Amino acid sequence: MKSQGNLGKIITLGCILTLIAFGILLKMNKELMARGVVLAVIALAILTLFI
């Protein structure tokens, strides 16, 4: 994926799905869970860039 230049697009698609989950968690007043979702996505994106 990295050599074909599709890595950024895949990360973006994953972030869109995470944004939906983040919004749902905030509406349910689950701020700590929402923060964990965001931190997990950031960690996975960084890990994906280095692999």
C-alpha positions in Angstrom: 0.0 0.0 0.0 2.8 2.4 0.9 4.6 1.9 -2.5 1.4 2.5 -4.4 0.5 5.7 -2.5 -2.8 4.4 -1.1 -1.7 4.4 2.5 -3.1 7.9 3.2 -6.4 7.0 1.7 -6.8 3.9 3.8 -5.9 5.8 7.0 -8.5 8.5 6.0 -11.2 5.9 5.5 -10.5 4.4 8.9 -10.6 7.9 10.5 -14.0 8.6 9.0 -15.4 5.4 10.7 -13.8 6.4 13.9 -15.3 9.8 13.8 -18.7 8.2 13.7 -17.9 6.1 16.7 -16.5 9.2 18.5 -19.7 11.1 17.9 -21.9 8.3 19.1 -19.8 7.9 22.3 -20.0 11.7 23.0 -23.8 11.7 22.6 -23.9 8.8 25.2 -21.8 10.9 27.6 -18.9 8.4 27.4 -16.1 10.9 27.2 -13.3 8.6 28.5 -14.2 5.9 25.9 -14.3 8.5 23.2 -10.9 9.7 24.2 -9.6 6.2 24.1 -11.0 5.7 20.6 -9.1 8.8 19.4 -5.9 7.8 21.1 -6.1 4.3 19.6 -6.6 5.7 16.1 -3.6 8.0 16.5 -1.5 5.1 17.7 -2.6 2.9 14.8 -1.9 5.6 12.2 1.6 6.2 13.5 2.3 2.4 13.7 1.0 2.0 10.2 3.3 4.7 8.8 6.4 3.0 10.3 5.6 -0.5 9.1 
